[in-house]
Every structure is written in structure tokens, then in C-alpha cells.
Amino acid sequence: MPRNIDVMAEMRKFADRKPVHAVAGATVLASRTLRELPWRLVQWTRDNPPNSLPGRATEAAQSAQSRAMEVFQSAQSRANGAVQSAQSRANGAVQTAQSRATGAVQNARAKASDGYDTLAAHGKKAMNGESGTTQGESTASAQSKPELNGKPKTKAPTRSTTSR
């Protein structure tokens, strides 16, 4: 059974939808732009004559080269500054280490000299027949060391004897 379809009503329903309106709007803008295109080309050609293009290209290349040189020189300057800073810090560290080593060597020499002098004094006494330690020295050293292994000195315990 054939149905009668109102084609015009269906077309109106279809045409009232937002996507259809968007497509129609895009079509209008595209056609305007295409109509203006010849005029735009004429205007661009006036502003940029073909014989000026090689000169403009040369300018752009020189400008790019100039900027590249500036960047290179800036990077080189920063690198030189970093190298000088590192050298300065390294020299300072070397001088500090050198002075500490010199101080340590001088301190070791002084201690060795004192030890040598002490040994020579003891040897001289021994050669003269004097005793190496006297009673006063041993009591003085015992009194100067009140602790042994971190514990105070105590008298030895006495044994009490008990008889059975």
C-alpha cells in the first residue's frame, strides 16, 4: 500500500536542523573568500613584488645568521665564565689542601722532634748511669691517671680469712 509522502514537509524538517545551517554558513563564507581571492593576490603582489623576494630572502637569512651568532657568542661567553669559575674553585681547593697538608707535615715534624728530644734525654740519662724512672715520677703518673679502662681505680679487695 503506497503512502503519500509530503516531500516539501520533509525537506522543511530537514532544513530546520542546526548542522544543516552550519554547513550552509560555511558554504557562504567559502564562496565570499573565493570571490575575494583574486583581489587579495593582486594586493599581495603590489605589497610584495616578485623582484623584491630575493632581497627579502637575503634579509631573512642575514637576520637569522645574526641571531645565531648572538646566541653562539652568548653561549661561548657563558661557557668561558663557567670554566673560569671552575678553575678558580679548583685552584682554591688545591691551595686549601696544600696548606692543610703543609700544616699536617709541620705538626708531624714537631711531634717527631719532641719525641726525638725525649728519647735523647732518656738515652743521655741512661749513659750517665741515672735511673730511667724515679719514685716521684711513678707516683705522679699514677696520680695523673685516676681511671683505668673508664673505671675509677679502687683498692684491691682484701681477703678475710675465717677459720673453721
C-alpha positions in Angstrom: 0.0 0.0 0.0 1.6 3.1 -1.2 1.8 6.1 1.1 1.6 9.6 0.1 4.7 11.4 1.5 4.8 15.2 1.5 8.3 15.8 0.2 8.2 19.5 0.8 7.3 19.0 4.5 10.1 16.5 4.9 12.6 18.9 3.3 11.5 21.7 5.6 12.0 19.5 8.7 15.5 18.6 7.4 16.4 22.2 6.6 15.5 23.4 10.1 18.3 21.5 11.8 21.4 23.1 13.2 24.0 21.0 11.3 22.4 22.0 8.0 22.6 25.6 9.0 26.3 25.3 9.9 27.1 23.7 6.5 25.2 26.5 4.7 27.1 29.1 6.7 30.5 27.5 5.9 29.5 27.5 2.2 28.7 31.2 2.2 32.0 32.1 3.9 33.9 29.9 1.5 32.3 31.5 -1.6 33.0 35.0 -0.2 36.6 34.1 0.4 37.0 32.6 -3.1 35.4 35.8 -4.6 38.0 37.9 -2.8 40.9 35.7 -3.7 41.9 37.4 -7.0 41.8 40.8 -5.3 44.0 39.5 -2.4 46.5 38.1 -4.8 46.7 41.4 -6.7 47.1 43.3 -3.3 49.8 40.9 -2.1 51.7 41.2 -5.4 51.6 45.0 -5.1 52.9 44.8 -1.5 55.5 42.1 -2.4 56.6 42.5 -5.9 58.3 39.3 -7.3 61.6 41.1 -7.8 61.8 42.0 -4.1 61.6 38.4 -3.0 65.3 37.6 -3.4 66.2 40.7 -1.3 63.7 39.8 1.4 65.0 36.3 1.4 68.6 37.6 1.8 67.5 39.9 4.7 65.8 37.0 6.4 68.9 34.8 6.0 71.2 37.6 7.3 68.8 38.2 10.3 68.8 34.5 11.1 72.6 34.4 10.8 73.0 37.4 13.1 70.7 35.9 15.7 72.5 32.6 15.5 75.9 34.4 16.0 74.5 36.3 19.0 73.3 33.1 20.6 76.6 31.4 19.9 78.6 34.3 21.4 76.3 34.3 24.5 76.7 30.5 24.9 80.5 30.8 24.4 80.7 33.7 27.0 78.7 31.6 29.5 80.9 28.6 28.9 84.0 30.7 29.4 82.6 32.1 32.6 81.8 28.6 33.9 85.3 27.3 33.0 86.9 30.3 34.8 84.7 29.7 37.8 85.5 26.0 37.9 89.2 26.8 37.6 89.0 29.3 40.4 87.2 26.9 42.7 89.7 24.1 41.8 92.7 26.4 42.5 91.1 27.4 45.8 90.6 23.7 46.7 94.2 22.9 45.8 95.5 25.7 47.8 93.4 24.7 50.8 94.5 21.1 50.6 98.1 22.2 50.2 98.0 24.4 53.2 96.3 21.7 55.3 98.9 19.2 54.1 101.7 21.6 55.0 100.2 22.1 58.4 99.9 18.4 59.0 103.5 17.8 57.9 104.7 20.6 60.2 102.7 19.2 63.1 104.1 15.7 62.5 107.6 17.1 62.3 107.1 18.9 65.6 105.8 15.8 67.3 108.7 13.7 65.9 111.2 16.3 67.0 109.7 16.3 70.5 109.8 12.5 70.6 113.4 12.5 69.4 114.4 15.0 72.1 112.6 13.0 74.8 114.4 9.8 73.6 117.7 11.6 73.5 117.2 12.9 77.1 116.4 9.4 78.3 119.4 8.0 76.5 121.7 10.6 78.0 120.5 9.8 81.5 121.0 6.1 80.8 124.5 6.7 79.5 125.3 8.7 82.7 124.1 5.9 84.9 121.0 7.6 86.1 117.8 5.7 86.7 115.2 5.9 84.0 112.3 6.4 86.4 112.3 7.7 89.9 109.9 7.2 92.7 108.4 10.7 92.3 107.8 10.2 88.6 105.9 6.9 89.1 103.6 8.3 91.8 103.0 11.4 89.7 102.0 9.3 86.7 99.8 7.1 88.9 98.1 10.2 90.3 97.5 11.7 86.9 95.6 8.6 85.7 92.7 8.2 88.2 90.8 5.8 85.9 91.7 2.6 84.2 89.6 1.4 81.2 87.0 4.0 82.1 86.6 2.7 85.7 87.9 4.5 88.8 90.8 2.9 90.5 89.9 1.0 93.6 91.9 -0.8 96.1 92.2 -4.5 95.7 89.8 -6.3 97.9 91.3 -7.8 100.9 90.6 -11.4 101.9 89.2 -12.1 105.1 90.1 -15.4 106.4 87.8 -17.3 108.6 88.8 -20.4 110.3 86.6 -23.3 110.7 
